[in-house]
Amino acid sequence: MLYRVDWHMPNNIYRDDIFSRFLESSENPVYQLPDGLVMIGRWHDVSALRGTSIWETDDIELLVQWMQHWNDKLQIDIMPCVDDDTAARIVTKALYLT
């Protein structure tokens, strides 16, 4: 299953802490992804202090647990994503429910 994760800093008071944590995270084993969790890509809007990423996992707990590394200072939103074929099946069923 694919998930989109959006984040932003609710205020700028943690900006330098978050920037430092981000720079150090590639060297810190705490931030390594567990088996079963794959980051497809991550994009940053540094000037607006926000970003987005796409993840793949069959275990949502892995994603939510990994986000605990960041949710002390970032507002994080996790949203499931489906491809066009899956969306078409879902909306087709929804049309026939009404």
N, CA, C and O atoms as a CHARMM CRD file, in Angstrom:
* protein
*
  392
    1    1 MET  N      0.85300  -1.17800   0.00000 PROA 1      0.00000
    2    1 MET  CA     0.00000   0.00000   0.00000 PROA 1      0.00000
    3    1 MET  C      0.89600   1.23700   0.00000 PROA 1      0.00000
    4    1 MET  O      1.93800   1.27000   0.65400 PROA 1      0.00000
    5    2 LEU  N      0.47000   2.23800  -0.73900 PROA 2      0.00000
    6    2 LEU  CA     1.20800   3.50000  -0.78700 PROA 2      0.00000
    7    2 LEU  C      0.56300   4.52400   0.13900 PROA 2      0.00000
    8    2 LEU  O     -0.65500   4.55400   0.31200 PROA 2      0.00000
    9    3 TYR  N      1.41100   5.35800   0.72700 PROA 3      0.00000
   10    3 TYR  CA     0.95300   6.43300   1.61200 PROA 3      0.00000
   11    3 TYR  C      1.69200   7.71100   1.25600 PROA 3      0.00000
   12    3 TYR  O      2.88200   7.69400   0.94000 PROA 3      0.00000
   13    4 ARG  N      0.96700   8.81100   1.31200 PROA 4      0.00000
   14    4 ARG  CA     1.59200  10.13200   1.18800 PROA 4      0.00000
   15    4 ARG  C      1.67800  10.72700   2.58100 PROA 4      0.00000
   16    4 ARG  O      0.70500  10.72000   3.33500 PROA 4      0.00000
   17    5 VAL  N      2.84300  11.23700   2.90900 PROA 5      0.00000
   18    5 VAL  CA     3.05100  11.88800   4.19900 PROA 5      0.00000
   19    5 VAL  C      3.40900  13.34200   3.92900 PROA 5      0.00000
   20    5 VAL  O      4.40500  13.63500   3.26800 PROA 5      0.00000
   21    6 ASP  N      2.59000  14.24600   4.44500 PROA 6      0.00000
   22    6 ASP  CA     2.87400  15.68200   4.37200 PROA 6      0.00000
   23    6 ASP  C      3.28700  16.15600   5.75600 PROA 6      0.00000
   24    6 ASP  O      2.77000  15.67000   6.76200 PROA 6      0.00000
   25    7 TRP  N      4.20800  17.09300   5.81000 PROA 7      0.00000
   26    7 TRP  CA     4.60900  17.65000   7.09800 PROA 7      0.00000
   27    7 TRP  C      4.83700  19.14700   6.96300 PROA 7      0.00000
   28    7 TRP  O      5.11400  19.66900   5.88300 PROA 7      0.00000
   29    8 HSD  N      4.71100  19.80400   8.08600 PROA 8      0.00000
   30    8 HSD  CA     5.06800  21.22000   8.15000 PROA 8      0.00000
   31    8 HSD  C      5.40400  21.56300   9.59700 PROA 8      0.00000
   32    8 HSD  O      5.01700  20.86700  10.53600 PROA 8      0.00000
   33    9 MET  N      6.13600  22.65700   9.73700 PROA 9      0.00000
   34    9 MET  CA     6.45700  23.15500  11.07000 PROA 9      0.00000
   35    9 MET  C      5.35700  24.11500  11.48300 PROA 9      0.00000
   36    9 MET  O      5.13000  25.11900  10.80900 PROA 9      0.00000
   37   10 PRO  N      4.66500  23.82200  12.58600 PROA 10     0.00000
   38   10 PRO  CA     3.57700  24.70000  12.99900 PROA 10     0.00000
   39   10 PRO  C      4.04200  26.10600  13.34700 PROA 10     0.00000
   40   10 PRO  O      3.26100  27.05400  13.27300 PROA 10     0.00000
   41   11 ASN  N      5.28700  26.24400  13.72100 PROA 11     0.00000
   42   11 ASN  CA     5.87000  27.56500  13.95400 PROA 11     0.00000
   43   11 ASN  C      7.37200  27.44800  13.74800 PROA 11     0.00000
   44   11 ASN  O      7.90400  26.34000  13.67900 PROA 11     0.00000
   45   12 ASN  N      8.04000  28.54900  13.65200 PROA 12     0.00000
   46   12 ASN  CA     9.47000  28.54100  13.32100 PROA 12     0.00000
   47   12 ASN  C     10.38800  28.30500  14.50700 PROA 12     0.00000
   48   12 ASN  O     11.60500  28.25500  14.33100 PROA 12     0.00000
   49   13 ILE  N      9.84500  28.16000  15.70700 PROA 13     0.00000
   50   13 ILE  CA    10.74200  28.07900  16.86200 PROA 13     0.00000
   51   13 ILE  C     11.60900  26.82900  16.84600 PROA 13     0.00000
   52   13 ILE  O     12.65900  26.80400  17.48800 PROA 13     0.00000
   53   14 TYR  N     11.18900  25.78100  16.11900 PROA 14     0.00000
   54   14 TYR  CA    11.96900  24.54300  16.06000 PROA 14     0.00000
   55   14 TYR  C     12.77900  24.42200  14.77700 PROA 14     0.00000
   56   14 TYR  O     13.38300  23.37800  14.53100 PROA 14     0.00000
   57   15 ARG  N     12.80400  25.45100  13.96700 PROA 15     0.00000
   58   15 ARG  CA    13.43300  25.35800  12.65200 PROA 15     0.00000
   59   15 ARG  C     14.85400  24.81700  12.70700 PROA 15     0.00000
   60   15 ARG  O     15.17400  23.85200  12.01300 PROA 15     0.00000
   61   16 ASP  N     15.70600  25.42000  13.51600 PROA 16     0.00000
   62   16 ASP  CA    17.10200  24.99700  13.56400 PROA 16     0.00000
   63   16 ASP  C     17.23900  23.58400  14.11700 PROA 16     0.00000
   64   16 ASP  O     18.10100  22.82900  13.66700 PROA 16     0.00000
   65   17 ASP  N     16.40400  23.21300  15.08600 PROA 17     0.00000
   66   17 ASP  CA    16.42000  21.84400  15.60700 PROA 17     0.00000
   67   17 ASP  C     16.08200  20.84100  14.50900 PROA 17     0.00000
   68   17 ASP  O     16.75100  19.81700  14.36800 PROA 17     0.00000
   69   18 ILE  N     15.04900  21.13700  13.73700 PROA 18     0.00000
   70   18 ILE  CA    14.63400  20.24100  12.66100 PROA 18     0.00000
   71   18 ILE  C     15.69500  20.18400  11.57100 PROA 18     0.00000
   72   18 ILE  O     15.99800  19.10100  11.07100 PROA 18     0.00000
   73   19 PHE  N     16.26400  21.31500  11.19200 PROA 19     0.00000
   74   19 PHE  CA    17.31700  21.31900  10.18100 PROA 19     0.00000
   75   19 PHE  C     18.50200  20.46800  10.63900 PROA 19     0.00000
   76   19 PHE  O     19.03400  19.67900   9.85900 PROA 19     0.00000
   77   20 SER  N     18.91600  20.62200  11.89000 PROA 20     0.00000
   78   20 SER  CA    20.03900  19.83900  12.41400 PROA 20     0.00000
   79   20 SER  C     19.71200  18.35200  12.44300 PROA 20     0.00000
   80   20 SER  O     20.53500  17.52300  12.05600 PROA 20     0.00000
   81   21 ARG  N     18.51000  18.01500  12.90100 PROA 21     0.00000
   82   21 ARG  CA    18.09700  16.61200  12.96400 PROA 21     0.00000
   83   21 ARG  C     18.09400  15.99800  11.56300 PROA 21     0.00000
   84   21 ARG  O     18.54700  14.86900  11.37400 PROA 21     0.00000
   85   22 PHE  N     17.58600  16.74300  10.58900 PROA 22     0.00000
   86   22 PHE  CA    17.55900  16.25800   9.20800 PROA 22     0.00000
   87   22 PHE  C     18.97700  15.97400   8.71000 PROA 22     0.00000
   88   22 PHE  O     19.22900  14.92000   8.12600 PROA 22     0.00000
   89   23 LEU  N     19.89900  16.90700   8.93900 PROA 23     0.00000
   90   23 LEU  CA    21.27300  16.72700   8.46800 PROA 23     0.00000
   91   23 LEU  C     21.96400  15.55100   9.14100 PROA 23     0.00000
   92   23 LEU  O     22.77700  14.87200   8.51400 PROA 23     0.00000
   93   24 GLU  N     21.65400  15.30300  10.39800 PROA 24     0.00000
   94   24 GLU  CA    22.28500  14.21700  11.14800 PROA 24     0.00000
   95   24 GLU  C     21.60600  12.86800  10.92300 PROA 24     0.00000
   96   24 GLU  O     22.19200  11.83000  11.23000 PROA 24     0.00000
   97   25 SER  N     20.39500  12.86400  10.39900 PROA 25     0.00000
   98   25 SER  CA    19.61900  11.62600  10.33600 PROA 25     0.00000
   99   25 SER  C     20.22400  10.57200   9.41600 PROA 25     0.00000
  100   25 SER  O     20.05800   9.37900   9.66700 PROA 25     0.00000
  101   26 SER  N     20.92000  10.98000   8.36200 PROA 26     0.00000
  102   26 SER  CA    21.48800   9.98700   7.44900 PROA 26     0.00000
  103   26 SER  C     22.61200   9.19100   8.09900 PROA 26     0.00000
  104   26 SER  O     22.90900   8.07700   7.66600 PROA 26     0.00000
  105   27 GLU  N     23.23700   9.74300   9.12400 PROA 27     0.00000
  106   27 GLU  CA    24.33900   9.06900   9.81200 PROA 27     0.00000
  107   27 GLU  C     23.88200   8.33400  11.07200 PROA 27     0.00000
  108   27 GLU  O     24.63700   7.53900  11.63200 PROA 27     0.00000
  109   28 ASN  N     22.65900   8.59200  11.51900 PROA 28     0.00000
  110   28 ASN  CA    22.17200   8.04800  12.78600 PROA 28     0.00000
  111   28 ASN  C     21.35900   6.78000  12.52800 PROA 28     0.00000
  112   28 ASN  O     20.34600   6.83300  11.83000 PROA 28     0.00000
  113   29 PRO  N     21.78800   5.63300  13.08300 PROA 29     0.00000
  114   29 PRO  CA    21.06500   4.38000  12.83400 PROA 29     0.00000
  115   29 PRO  C     19.62200   4.38300  13.33500 PROA 29     0.00000
  116   29 PRO  O     18.81500   3.57200  12.87800 PROA 29     0.00000
  117   30 VAL  N     19.28400   5.26800  14.25500 PROA 30     0.00000
  118   30 VAL  CA    17.90600   5.36000  14.75100 PROA 30     0.00000
  119   30 VAL  C     16.94600   5.66300  13.60100 PROA 30     0.00000
  120   30 VAL  O     15.79200   5.23400  13.62500 PROA 30     0.00000
  121   31 TYR  N     17.41500   6.39300  12.60400 PROA 31     0.00000
  122   31 TYR  CA    16.56200   6.82300  11.50100 PROA 31     0.00000
  123   31 TYR  C     16.54700   5.84500  10.32600 PROA 31     0.00000
  124   31 TYR  O     15.90300   6.11100   9.31100 PROA 31     0.00000
  125   32 GLN  N     17.24900   4.71500  10.45300 PROA 32     0.00000
  126   32 GLN  CA    17.20100   3.72200   9.38500 PROA 32     0.00000
  127   32 GLN  C     15.79700   3.13200   9.30800 PROA 32     0.00000
  128   32 GLN  O     15.14100   2.91600  10.32700 PROA 32     0.00000
  129   33 LEU  N     15.36000   2.88100   8.10200 PROA 33     0.00000
  130   33 LEU  CA    14.02000   2.33700   7.90700 PROA 33     0.00000
  131   33 LEU  C     14.00100   0.85100   8.24500 PROA 33     0.00000
  132   33 LEU  O     14.92800   0.12300   7.88900 PROA 33     0.00000
  133   34 PRO  N     12.95800   0.39700   8.92300 PROA 34     0.00000
  134   34 PRO  CA    12.85300  -1.02900   9.23200 PROA 34     0.00000
  135   34 PRO  C     12.48900  -1.82200   7.97500 PROA 34     0.00000
  136   34 PRO  O     11.96500  -1.26800   7.00900 PROA 34     0.00000
  137   35 ASP  N     12.77300  -3.11300   8.00200 PROA 35     0.00000
  138   35 ASP  CA    12.33800  -3.97900   6.91500 PROA 35     0.00000
  139   35 ASP  C     10.83000  -3.85800   6.76400 PROA 35     0.00000
  140   35 ASP  O     10.09600  -3.86300   7.75300 PROA 35     0.00000
  141   36 GLY  N     10.37800  -3.75000   5.53400 PROA 36     0.00000
  142   36 GLY  CA     8.95200  -3.63200   5.27900 PROA 36     0.00000
  143   36 GLY  C      8.47000  -2.20700   5.08900 PROA 36     0.00000
  144   36 GLY  O      7.29100  -1.98700   4.81300 PROA 36     0.00000
  145   37 LEU  N      9.36500  -1.22900   5.23300 PROA 37     0.00000
  146   37 LEU  CA     9.00600   0.17700   5.03700 PROA 37     0.00000
  147   37 LEU  C      9.96900   0.77800   4.01200 PROA 37     0.00000
  148   37 LEU  O     11.18400   0.77400   4.20900 PROA 37     0.00000
  149   38 VAL  N      9.40700   1.29300   2.91800 PROA 38     0.00000
  150   38 VAL  CA    10.21800   1.84900   1.83100 PROA 38     0.00000
  151   38 VAL  C      9.78200   3.28600   1.56700 PROA 38     0.00000
  152   38 VAL  O      8.59900   3.56200   1.36600 PROA 38     0.00000
  153   39 MET  N     10.75700   4.19900   1.57000 PROA 39     0.00000
  154   39 MET  CA    10.47300   5.57300   1.16900 PROA 39     0.00000
  155   39 MET  C     10.69800   5.65500  -0.34400 PROA 39     0.00000
  156   39 MET  O     11.82000   5.47900  -0.81800 PROA 39     0.00000
  157   40 ILE  N      9.63300   5.92300  -1.09400 PROA 40     0.00000
  158   40 ILE  CA     9.72300   6.02400  -2.54900 PROA 40     0.00000
  159   40 ILE  C     10.41300   7.32400  -2.94400 PROA 40     0.00000
  160   40 ILE  O     11.23600   7.34000  -3.86000 PROA 40     0.00000
  161   41 GLY  N     10.08600   8.39700  -2.26500 PROA 41     0.00000
  162   41 GLY  CA    10.69700   9.69400  -2.54600 PROA 41     0.00000
  163   41 GLY  C     10.27200  10.72000  -1.51700 PROA 41     0.00000
  164   41 GLY  O      9.25400  10.56600  -0.84300 PROA 41     0.00000
  165   42 ARG  N     11.07900  11.78000  -1.40900 PROA 42     0.00000
  166   42 ARG  CA    10.79100  12.84200  -0.43700 PROA 42     0.00000
  167   42 ARG  C     11.17900  14.17200  -1.07200 PROA 42     0.00000
  168   42 ARG  O     12.23300  14.29500  -1.69600 PROA 42     0.00000
  169   43 TRP  N     10.30300  15.17300  -0.90000 PROA 43     0.00000
  170   43 TRP  CA    10.50800  16.48300  -1.49300 PROA 43     0.00000
  171   43 TRP  C     10.28000  17.55500  -0.43900 PROA 43     0.00000
  172   43 TRP  O      9.38300  17.43900   0.39600 PROA 43     0.00000
  173   44 HSD  N     11.09800  18.60000  -0.48400 PROA 44     0.00000
  174   44 HSD  CA    11.08700  19.63100   0.55100 PROA 44     0.00000
  175   44 HSD  C     10.79500  21.00600  -0.04000 PROA 44     0.00000
  176   44 HSD  O     11.30700  21.35500  -1.10300 PROA 44     0.00000
  177   45 ASP  N      9.98000  21.77300   0.65100 PROA 45     0.00000
  178   45 ASP  CA     9.79100  23.19500   0.37000 PROA 45     0.00000
  179   45 ASP  C     10.43000  23.92100   1.55500 PROA 45     0.00000
  180   45 ASP  O      9.75000  24.30900   2.50500 PROA 45     0.00000
  181   46 VAL  N     11.74000  24.09500   1.47800 PROA 46     0.00000
  182   46 VAL  CA    12.50600  24.61300   2.61300 PROA 46     0.00000
  183   46 VAL  C     12.06300  26.02200   2.98800 PROA 46     0.00000
  184   46 VAL  O     12.03000  26.36100   4.17100 PROA 46     0.00000
  185   47 SER  N     11.72800  26.83800   2.01300 PROA 47     0.00000
  186   47 SER  CA    11.32800  28.21300   2.32800 PROA 47     0.00000
  187   47 SER  C     10.00700  28.27000   3.08800 PROA 47     0.00000
  188   47 SER  O      9.80400  29.16900   3.90400 PROA 47     0.00000
  189   48 ALA  N      9.10600  27.32200   2.83200 PROA 48     0.00000
  190   48 ALA  CA     7.80700  27.29800   3.52300 PROA 48     0.00000
  191   48 ALA  C      7.81000  26.34200   4.71600 PROA 48     0.00000
  192   48 ALA  O      6.79600  26.19200   5.39800 PROA 48     0.00000
  193   49 LEU  N      8.95200  25.69600   4.96600 PROA 49     0.00000
  194   49 LEU  CA     9.10100  24.77900   6.10300 PROA 49     0.00000
  195   49 LEU  C      8.06500  23.65700   6.05900 PROA 49     0.00000
  196   49 LEU  O      7.37900  23.37900   7.04300 PROA 49     0.00000
  197   50 ARG  N      7.97200  23.01500   4.87400 PROA 50     0.00000
  198   50 ARG  CA     7.05400  21.89400   4.71300 PROA 50     0.00000
  199   50 ARG  C      7.59900  20.94900   3.64500 PROA 50     0.00000
  200   50 ARG  O      8.56000  21.26200   2.94200 PROA 50     0.00000
  201   51 GLY  N      6.96400  19.79400   3.54500 PROA 51     0.00000
  202   51 GLY  CA     7.39300  18.83500   2.54100 PROA 51     0.00000
  203   51 GLY  C      6.39300  17.70900   2.39500 PROA 51     0.00000
  204   51 GLY  O      5.36500  17.66700   3.07100 PROA 51     0.00000
  205   52 THR  N      6.72200  16.79600   1.49200 PROA 52     0.00000
  206   52 THR  CA     5.87100  15.63800   1.24500 PROA 52     0.00000
  207   52 THR  C      6.74400  14.44500   0.89200 PROA 52     0.00000
  208   52 THR  O      7.88000  14.60800   0.44600 PROA 52     0.00000
  209   53 SER  N      6.21500  13.25800   1.09100 PROA 53     0.00000
  210   53 SER  CA     6.93700  12.04000   0.75800 PROA 53     0.00000
  211   53 SER  C      5.93500  10.94800   0.41000 PROA 53     0.00000
  212   53 SER  O      4.76900  11.00600   0.79900 PROA 53     0.00000
  213   54 ILE  N      6.41700   9.94900  -0.33200 PROA 54     0.00000
  214   54 ILE  CA     5.61100   8.78600  -0.69000 PROA 54     0.00000
  215   54 ILE  C      6.29600   7.55600  -0.10400 PROA 54     0.00000
  216   54 ILE  O      7.50500   7.37300  -0.24100 PROA 54     0.00000
  217   55 TRP  N      5.49500   6.72100   0.55000 PROA 55     0.00000
  218   55 TRP  CA     5.98400   5.53300   1.24600 PROA 55     0.00000
  219   55 TRP  C      5.23200   4.30800   0.77300 PROA 55     0.00000
  220   55 TRP  O      4.09200   4.40200   0.31700 PROA 55     0.00000
  221   56 GLU  N      5.88200   3.14400   0.88600 PROA 56     0.00000
  222   56 GLU  CA     5.21600   1.88300   0.58800 PROA 56     0.00000
  223   56 GLU  C      5.41600   0.93000   1.75900 PROA 56     0.00000
  224   56 GLU  O      6.53300   0.74100   2.24200 PROA 56     0.00000
  225   57 THR  N      4.31500   0.33400   2.20700 PROA 57     0.00000
  226   57 THR  CA     4.36400  -0.65800   3.27700 PROA 57     0.00000
  227   57 THR  C      3.04900  -1.42500   3.31400 PROA 57     0.00000
  228   57 THR  O      1.99600  -0.90000   2.95100 PROA 57     0.00000
  229   58 ASP  N      3.12800  -2.66100   3.75500 PROA 58     0.00000
  230   58 ASP  CA     1.92000  -3.44500   4.01300 PROA 58     0.00000
  231   58 ASP  C      1.53300  -3.36900   5.48400 PROA 58     0.00000
  232   58 ASP  O      0.52000  -3.93200   5.89800 PROA 58     0.00000
  233   59 ASP  N      2.34800  -2.66800   6.27100 PROA 59     0.00000
  234   59 ASP  CA     2.11900  -2.56500   7.71500 PROA 59     0.00000
  235   59 ASP  C      2.15000  -1.09000   8.12300 PROA 59     0.00000
  236   59 ASP  O      3.22100  -0.52000   8.33300 PROA 59     0.00000
  237   60 ILE  N      0.98200  -0.48600   8.23100 PROA 60     0.00000
  238   60 ILE  CA     0.89300   0.94300   8.55500 PROA 60     0.00000
  239   60 ILE  C      1.56900   1.26100   9.88700 PROA 60     0.00000
  240   60 ILE  O      2.04500   2.37800  10.09100 PROA 60     0.00000
  241   61 GLU  N      1.61000   0.29500  10.78500 PROA 61     0.00000
  242   61 GLU  CA     2.27100   0.53900  12.07600 PROA 61     0.00000
  243   61 GLU  C      3.73600   0.89800  11.89600 PROA 61     0.00000
  244   61 GLU  O      4.26200   1.72300  12.64300 PROA 61     0.00000
  245   62 LEU  N      4.40600   0.29400  10.91700 PROA 62     0.00000
  246   62 LEU  CA     5.81200   0.62500  10.67200 PROA 62     0.00000
  247   62 LEU  C      5.97300   2.09900  10.30800 PROA 62     0.00000
  248   62 LEU  O      6.88300   2.77100  10.79400 PROA 62     0.00000
  249   63 LEU  N      5.09100   2.59000   9.45800 PROA 63     0.00000
  250   63 LEU  CA     5.16200   3.99400   9.04200 PROA 63     0.00000
  251   63 LEU  C      4.84700   4.92900  10.20000 PROA 63     0.00000
  252   63 LEU  O      5.56700   5.89900  10.43400 PROA 63     0.00000
  253   64 VAL  N      3.78100   4.64100  10.91700 PROA 64     0.00000
  254   64 VAL  CA     3.39400   5.50500  12.04100 PROA 64     0.00000
  255   64 VAL  C      4.48200   5.49600  13.11100 PROA 64     0.00000
  256   64 VAL  O      4.80100   6.54000  13.68100 PROA 64     0.00000
  257   65 GLN  N      5.05100   4.32900  13.38500 PROA 65     0.00000
  258   65 GLN  CA     6.11600   4.24600  14.38600 PROA 65     0.00000
  259   65 GLN  C      7.33400   5.05100  13.94600 PROA 65     0.00000
  260   65 GLN  O      7.93100   5.75400  14.76200 PROA 65     0.00000
  261   66 TRP  N      7.71300   4.96200  12.66900 PROA 66     0.00000
  262   66 TRP  CA     8.88700   5.69700  12.19800 PROA 66     0.00000
  263   66 TRP  C      8.66100   7.20400  12.28000 PROA 66     0.00000
  264   66 TRP  O      9.59900   7.95600  12.54300 PROA 66     0.00000
  265   67 MET  N      7.43800   7.64600  12.06100 PROA 67     0.00000
  266   67 MET  CA     7.12900   9.07500  12.13600 PROA 67     0.00000
  267   67 MET  C      7.25400   9.62200  13.56200 PROA 67     0.00000
  268   67 MET  O      7.30100  10.83700  13.75600 PROA 67     0.00000
  269   68 GLN  N      7.30600   8.74100  14.54600 PROA 68     0.00000
  270   68 GLN  CA     7.49600   9.19300  15.92500 PROA 68     0.00000
  271   68 GLN  C      8.84100   9.90100  16.10600 PROA 68     0.00000
  272   68 GLN  O      9.02500  10.64600  17.06800 PROA 68     0.00000
  273   69 HSD  N      9.78000   9.67100  15.18400 PROA 69     0.00000
  274   69 HSD  CA    11.06800  10.37600  15.23700 PROA 69     0.00000
  275   69 HSD  C     10.91400  11.86700  14.94300 PROA 69     0.00000
  276   69 HSD  O     11.79000  12.66200  15.28100 PROA 69     0.00000
  277   70 TRP  N      9.80200  12.24300  14.31400 PROA 70     0.00000
  278   70 TRP  CA     9.65000  13.61700  13.84000 PROA 70     0.00000
  279   70 TRP  C      8.44300  14.34300  14.41300 PROA 70     0.00000
  280   70 TRP  O      8.39600  15.57200  14.36900 PROA 70     0.00000
  281   71 ASN  N      7.47500  13.62500  14.94300 PROA 71     0.00000
  282   71 ASN  CA     6.21400  14.28800  15.30100 PROA 71     0.00000
  283   71 ASN  C      6.27500  15.11000  16.58200 PROA 71     0.00000
  284   71 ASN  O      5.27200  15.70400  16.97700 PROA 71     0.00000
  285   72 ASP  N      7.42500  15.15500  17.23600 PROA 72     0.00000
  286   72 ASP  CA     7.53800  16.02200  18.41000 PROA 72     0.00000
  287   72 ASP  C      7.63300  17.49800  18.01500 PROA 72     0.00000
  288   72 ASP  O      7.32700  18.38400  18.81300 PROA 72     0.00000
  289   73 LYS  N      8.06500  17.75300  16.75900 PROA 73     0.00000
  290   73 LYS  CA     8.23000  19.14400  16.33100 PROA 73     0.00000
  291   73 LYS  C      7.58900  19.44600  14.98200 PROA 73     0.00000
  292   73 LYS  O      7.53800  20.60400  14.56800 PROA 73     0.00000
  293   74 LEU  N      7.10500  18.42400  14.29800 PROA 74     0.00000
  294   74 LEU  CA     6.45300  18.61500  13.00700 PROA 74     0.00000
  295   74 LEU  C      4.99800  18.16900  13.08400 PROA 74     0.00000
  296   74 LEU  O      4.67100  17.21800  13.79400 PROA 74     0.00000
  297   75 GLN  N      4.14100  18.85000  12.36100 PROA 75     0.00000
  298   75 GLN  CA     2.76500  18.39200  12.15700 PROA 75     0.00000
  299   75 GLN  C      2.81100  17.42200  10.98000 PROA 75     0.00000
  300   75 GLN  O      3.25300  17.79100   9.89100 PROA 75     0.00000
  301   76 ILE  N      2.35900  16.18600  11.18800 PROA 76     0.00000
  302   76 ILE  CA     2.45800  15.14100  10.17000 PROA 76     0.00000
  303   76 ILE  C      1.07000  14.63200   9.82300 PROA 76     0.00000
  304   76 ILE  O      0.25600  14.35400  10.70400 PROA 76     0.00000
  305   77 ASP  N      0.80700  14.51100   8.51000 PROA 77     0.00000
  306   77 ASP  CA    -0.44400  13.94200   8.00900 PROA 77     0.00000
  307   77 ASP  C     -0.10900  12.74700   7.12700 PROA 77     0.00000
  308   77 ASP  O      0.68900  12.86200   6.19700 PROA 77     0.00000
  309   78 ILE  N     -0.71900  11.59600   7.41700 PROA 78     0.00000
  310   78 ILE  CA    -0.50500  10.36700   6.65500 PROA 78     0.00000
  311   78 ILE  C     -1.79900  10.03500   5.91500 PROA 78     0.00000
  312   78 ILE  O     -2.86600   9.92900   6.52000 PROA 78     0.00000
  313   79 MET  N     -1.68600   9.87400   4.59500 PROA 79     0.00000
  314   79 MET  CA    -2.86900   9.61300   3.76600 PROA 79     0.00000
  315   79 MET  C     -2.62300   8.42000   2.85600 PROA 79     0.00000
  316   79 MET  O     -1.60100   8.37800   2.17200 PROA 79     0.00000
  317   80 PRO  N     -3.53500   7.44400   2.82800 PROA 80     0.00000
  318   80 PRO  CA    -3.38600   6.33200   1.88500 PROA 80     0.00000
  319   80 PRO  C     -3.56700   6.83100   0.45600 PROA 80     0.00000
  320   80 PRO  O     -4.34100   7.75500   0.20400 PROA 80     0.00000
  321   81 CYS  N     -2.85100   6.21400  -0.46800 PROA 81     0.00000
  322   81 CYS  CA    -2.93500   6.58300  -1.88300 PROA 81     0.00000
  323   81 CYS  C     -3.20700   5.32600  -2.70800 PROA 81     0.00000
  324   81 CYS  O     -2.69300   4.24900  -2.40700 PROA 81     0.00000
  325   82 VAL  N     -4.00700   5.47600  -3.73100 PROA 82     0.00000
  326   82 VAL  CA    -4.26900   4.36100  -4.64300 PROA 82     0.00000
  327   82 VAL  C     -4.04100   4.82500  -6.07600 PROA 82     0.00000
  328   82 VAL  O     -4.13000   6.01500  -6.38000 PROA 82     0.00000
  329   83 ASP  N     -3.74500   3.86700  -6.95200 PROA 83     0.00000
  330   83 ASP  CA    -3.55100   4.19700  -8.35900 PROA 83     0.00000
  331   83 ASP  C     -4.90700   4.34900  -9.05100 PROA 83     0.00000
  332   83 ASP  O     -5.95400   4.13200  -8.44100 PROA 83     0.00000
  333   84 ASP  N     -4.87400   4.71900 -10.32100 PROA 84     0.00000
  334   84 ASP  CA    -6.11400   4.97100 -11.05800 PROA 84     0.00000
  335   84 ASP  C     -7.02000   3.74400 -11.11600 PROA 84     0.00000
  336   84 ASP  O     -8.23300   3.86500 -10.94300 PROA 84     0.00000
  337   85 ASP  N     -6.44600   2.56400 -11.35700 PROA 85     0.00000
  338   85 ASP  CA    -7.27000   1.35200 -11.45500 PROA 85     0.00000
  339   85 ASP  C     -7.99000   1.06600 -10.14200 PROA 85     0.00000
  340   85 ASP  O     -9.17700   0.73900 -10.13700 PROA 85     0.00000
  341   86 THR  N     -7.27600   1.18800  -9.04300 PROA 86     0.00000
  342   86 THR  CA    -7.88900   0.95100  -7.73400 PROA 86     0.00000
  343   86 THR  C     -8.94600   2.00400  -7.44000 PROA 86     0.00000
  344   86 THR  O    -10.02500   1.68200  -6.94200 PROA 86     0.00000
  345   87 ALA  N     -8.64100   3.25800  -7.74700 PROA 87     0.00000
  346   87 ALA  CA    -9.62000   4.33100  -7.52800 PROA 87     0.00000
  347   87 ALA  C    -10.87900   4.08400  -8.35600 PROA 87     0.00000
  348   87 ALA  O    -11.99100   4.31200  -7.87900 PROA 87     0.00000
  349   88 ALA  N    -10.71100   3.62100  -9.58800 PROA 88     0.00000
  350   88 ALA  CA   -11.86900   3.34900 -10.44600 PROA 88     0.00000
  351   88 ALA  C    -12.73800   2.24800  -9.85000 PROA 88     0.00000
  352   88 ALA  O    -13.96400   2.35800  -9.86800 PROA 88     0.00000
  353   89 ARG  N    -12.12700   1.19000  -9.32400 PROA 89     0.00000
  354   89 ARG  CA   -12.90700   0.11800  -8.68400 PROA 89     0.00000
  355   89 ARG  C    -13.66500   0.64900  -7.47300 PROA 89     0.00000
  356   89 ARG  O    -14.82800   0.30600  -7.26300 PROA 89     0.00000
  357   90 ILE  N    -13.01000   1.47800  -6.68700 PROA 90     0.00000
  358   90 ILE  CA   -13.64200   2.02400  -5.47400 PROA 90     0.00000
  359   90 ILE  C    -14.82400   2.91500  -5.83100 PROA 90     0.00000
  360   90 ILE  O    -15.90400   2.77600  -5.25600 PROA 90     0.00000
  361   91 VAL  N    -14.62600   3.82400  -6.77100 PROA 91     0.00000
  362   91 VAL  CA   -15.71700   4.75000  -7.08600 PROA 91     0.00000
  363   91 VAL  C    -16.84500   4.04800  -7.84000 PROA 91     0.00000
  364   91 VAL  O    -18.00500   4.44100  -7.72300 PROA 91     0.00000
  365   92 THR  N    -16.51300   3.01200  -8.61400 PROA 92     0.00000
  366   92 THR  CA   -17.56500   2.23400  -9.27600 PROA 92     0.00000
  367   92 THR  C    -18.46500   1.58500  -8.23800 PROA 92     0.00000
  368   92 THR  O    -19.68900   1.63700  -8.35500 PROA 92     0.00000
  369   93 LYS  N    -17.86700   0.97400  -7.22300 PROA 93     0.00000
  370   93 LYS  CA   -18.66200   0.36600  -6.14600 PROA 93     0.00000
  371   93 LYS  C    -19.46400   1.43000  -5.40700 PROA 93     0.00000
  372   93 LYS  O    -20.61500   1.19300  -5.04100 PROA 93     0.00000
  373   94 ALA  N    -18.87100   2.59200  -5.18600 PROA 94     0.00000
  374   94 ALA  CA   -19.57000   3.66600  -4.46500 PROA 94     0.00000
  375   94 ALA  C    -20.78500   4.15400  -5.25200 PROA 94     0.00000
  376   94 ALA  O    -21.81900   4.46600  -4.66200 PROA 94     0.00000
  377   95 LEU  N    -20.66800   4.22200  -6.56100 PROA 95     0.00000
  378   95 LEU  CA   -21.79700   4.66700  -7.38800 PROA 95     0.00000
  379   95 LEU  C    -22.98400   3.71700  -7.28000 PROA 95     0.00000
  380   95 LEU  O    -24.13700   4.14600  -7.30800 PROA 95     0.00000
  381   96 TYR  N    -22.69700   2.43600  -7.15900 PROA 96     0.00000
  382   96 TYR  CA   -23.77700   1.45200  -7.10800 PROA 96     0.00000
  383   96 TYR  C    -24.33900   1.27300  -5.70700 PROA 96     0.00000
  384   96 TYR  O    -25.33700   0.57400  -5.53400 PROA 96     0.00000
  385   97 LEU  N    -23.73000   1.88200  -4.71100 PROA 97     0.00000
  386   97 LEU  CA   -24.25600   1.82100  -3.34400 PROA 97     0.00000
  387   97 LEU  C    -25.40300   2.79500  -3.14500 PROA 97     0.00000
  388   97 LEU  O    -26.22700   2.60800  -2.25000 PROA 97     0.00000
  389   98 THR  N    -25.46400   3.83800  -3.97300 PROA 98     0.00000
  390   98 THR  CA   -26.50400   4.86000  -3.79300 PROA 98     0.00000
  391   98 THR  C    -27.70400   4.61300  -4.67300 PROA 98     0.00000
  392   98 THR  O    -28.66300   5.38300  -4.63800 PROA 98     0.00000
